[in-house]
């Protein structure tokens, strides 16, 4: 799945599944590094999405405040 196509909620859900796997005995030792690598990718994606959303919200608020001042 491409990085941009993955929704934040889906990334969080996958992270939770990885965490569950890592905390249980279901995971094979050979899979641990792959799971940790994927978790790192998902965390980076979530951070980027949060940062982008924060920038968008700040822009909207700034435009809203500008409109209020013009009224």
N, C-alpha and C positions, 0 to 999 in steps of 0.2 A: 504494500500500500504506500502511495507516495506521501511524503511528509505534509504537504499542503492539504491533501484529501482527508487526513485523519482529524477527526473532531477532538476537541479538548476532552469532552466527556468520555470518548472512546479511549483516549490515551490514559486517562485516569483509571478507567476500568481495567485496561491491560496492565497498568502498573500494579494495581491491587491484586490481580491474578498472579503476577510474577512474585509479588511479596508473599502471597499465600503459598506459592510453590516453594519459595526459598525457606519459609518457616516450617514447612512440613517435611515429611520424609518421602514425599512422592517424587522429588526431583533427583535425578541421577547426577552424580558428581561431575560427570562429563558435560552436563548442560549448564552448570552454574555460571561459568564465564560468559556463555552466550546470553543467559538471562540477565546478568548484570549489565552487559553491554547494551542490550535492548532497553533495559530500564533507564540507563544513562541517556540514550537517544530520546526516549519518551519524556524524560525530565527536561531535557533541552528544548524539545518541541513545546512542552507546556509553558516553560518560561518565556519562549518567544511569543506564544499566543497571548500570554498575560501582558507582556510588554507592549505588544501591538494594540491590544484592546485598551490598555491604559492611555496610550497615545491618542487613539481615536476618541476616547471619552474626554480627554483634556481638550482636544480640538473642538468637540461638540459644545462643551461647557464654555469655552472661550468665545465661540460664535454666539452662543445664547446670551452670554454677558454683554457682548458687543451690541446685540439686537436690543437688549434691555436699556442700554445707555442711549441708544438712538431714539427710543420712544419718548 
